[in-house]
Every structure is written in C-alpha cells, then in structure tokens.
Amino acid sequence: MSVLEKLKKQQGPPRPKPPVISLDSEEDVTSKVLLYGHSGSGKTFFAVGPLEAGERVFVLSSDFGSHGLMTVRQELKRRGKAELLKNIKAIEVNTYEDVVGFLENPLDYYPDLLTFNPTVLMWEGFSYFNIGILDEYILKMAPGAENAGEMRYAGWTHTKQDWQGMKRGTVRALGRFMSWMLPTPTPRPVHKILTCLEAQPEVDDLTQKIQRSVLVHGTGKSLMGPAFDAIVECFKEEKDGVLKFFYRCEGSSDKFLVKSRGFDLKPVEEADPTRIWRILTGRDEDEA
C-alpha cells in the first residue's frame, strides 16, 4: 500500500464534494439575512414572514433566557394560521460544543431533520453565543494563562489570548452556519437568518460619526457584514400613541449597519415580515 493510500485510509471515507449552485434554480438560490435590534424590536417575530410564505423553519436558539418563539406562536394564532406552527421546529443550544455539534452533525441532534426538510435555518441569539457561551468555553479551555492573576483563574477577566480566541471562535462558528446545507445525499442549500442584539452607538474614530451595529465582541463584528445579502435593523417607535415596528434596510444613513444587494427595499420599511421575505427571496416578482 502506498503512502498516499495509507493517508486516505486514515482519513476515513471521502468528504462529499460541494455542489454546484445554479442561479436559475429556485432550490439553489438562497438568501442570507442578518437582523439586529434592541430587545423587543421584532427580530424573532420576523420568522412569521418565511412561515407565511410557505417555508419550513428550523431554529437554532442560543438566546439569553431561552428562545423567544412565543411571539411567533401568538402572532400565527392571532392571524388564524395556527396550522403553520407545524412548519417551525427549534433546538436550544447552551454550550459551544452543542452549537458546533449541531452544525457539523445535525442528525445526531434531530434524527427526523430530513423528514421535516427545512428550507430556512435561523440562528436566534448570536450575541449571547458570542458574549456568554463562547466566552465561557474560552475561559474553560485556557484556565492557566500566564500572569493572569486571580480574576483570570476565577473566569472574570480576559487575556489577549482569550480575545484572539473570541475572534476566531466567532468567525468560525459563523462560517459553519453560513455554509451549512441540509445533509441530504446531495447537500441542499437553505436560506439563513441570524439575529443579534444591537450594540450601544459608538463614535467612529475616523469619521467622528455615531455608528450603530451588532452587539458582538471582538473583530468578528467587522467581518460579519460581507457574509450576508441583507442586513436589517429592527426598531420600534411610538407615533400618536401607537407603537409601530419598522425595518431600516438600505441607504437611510451611513450611520447604521444596513445592507441590501439590489433588493427593491425602501430605506425604512414598515415591519411586514411576509412582504419583506418575499422581496428577499425574489417571490414578489412571481406574484407581480
């Protein structure tokens, strides 16, 4: 047996080749959407849109205090569409190992995943994954950092090495999520939705403008934008005694983290998740 044959045998069965994406295929073309905003701004509520548009949504929740899917349940029942609740499933992941474990081997966590056959993978609570779950994992992995002091040993402070781990762990987990495909014999792409909390506004050192963006520690924040087709800020305002919800989508101001790859969206849209989802997936053209 040659050296190359021995190496191949040690590596186990060959990995499946990545499929070719055809832009004229409805099944192949998927949207990647980042939603961010303060608590209660309507991020999780956005899942109502894909469900009303006929999607099957699987939610990976690492949110602080468990998932917020009660808002989706209540809204579908209010609209008289409780039958759509069968098209959304969720799993709560409270450790870094489970986050990565699901993304790499989802059938170990949900054996009936292929029967459910999701068309959307939604990661709810990326901010807490970054700030809480990943943070705990990094501290656990390197408890004896040199010159760390008592607070470092107790897990209350970080070293430079820890912050490097925060950057890499965030970007790698996001990369696994963005490249995730349904593990059918020929892996199938799915739409991606990721939700984050909104950070407190910061002053840009270069422009001196106040910037608003996602609540993610480390340089992972600056690397998130290129991964998505659309970045939407969710917010709410009270007008004439009525609380209304909105999406800040495109071109409204360079002070906000917003992005749209040519979608026909106004700078600020009313929070109609079904209509916005149809635009983001190109279905508004089918109904025209």
C-alpha positions, 0 to 999 in steps of 0.5 A: 500500500502506498503512502498516499493510500495509507493517508486516505485510509486514515482519513476515513471515507471521502468528504462529499464534494460541494455542489454546484449552485445554479442561479436559475434554480429556485432550490439553489438560490438562497438568501442570507439575512442578518437582523439586529435590534434592541430587545423587543424590536421584532427580530424573532417575530420576523420568522412569521414572514418565511412561515407565511410564505410557505417555508419550513423553519428550523431554529437554532436558539442560543438566546439569553433566557431561552428562545423567544418563539412565543411571539411567533406562536401568538402572532400565527394564532392571532392571524388564524394560521395556527396550522403553520406552527407545524412548519417551525421546529427549534433546538436550544443550544447552551454550550459551544460544543452543542452549537458546533455539534449541531452544525457539523452533525445535525442528525445526531441532534434531530434524527427526523431533520430530513423528514421535516426538510427545512428550507430556512435555518435561523440562528436566534441569539448570536450575541449571547453565543458570542458574549456568554457561551463562547466566552465561557468555553474560552475561559474553560479551555485556557484556565492557566494563562500566564500572569493572569492573576486571580480574576483570570483563574476565577473566569472574570477577566480576559487575556489577549489570548482569550480575545484572539480566541473570541475572534476566531471562535466567532468567525468560525462558528459563523462560517459553519452556519453560513455554509451549512446545507441540509445533509441530504445525499446531495447537500441542499442549500437553505436560506439563513437568518441570524439575529443579534442584539444591537450594540450601544452607538459608538463614535467612529474614530475616523469619521467622528460619526455615531455608528450603530451595529451588532452587539458582538465582541471582538473583530468578528463584528467587522467581518460579519457584514460581507457574509450576508445579502441583507442586513436589517435593523429592527426598531420600534417607535411610538407615533400618536400613541401607537407603537409601530415596528419598522425595518431600516434596510438600505441607504437611510444613513451611513450611520447604521449597519444596513445592507441590501444587494439590489433588493427593491427595499425602501430605506425604512420599511414598515415591519411586514415580515411576509412582504419583506421575505418575499422581496428577499427571496425574489417571490414578489416578482412571481406574484407581480 
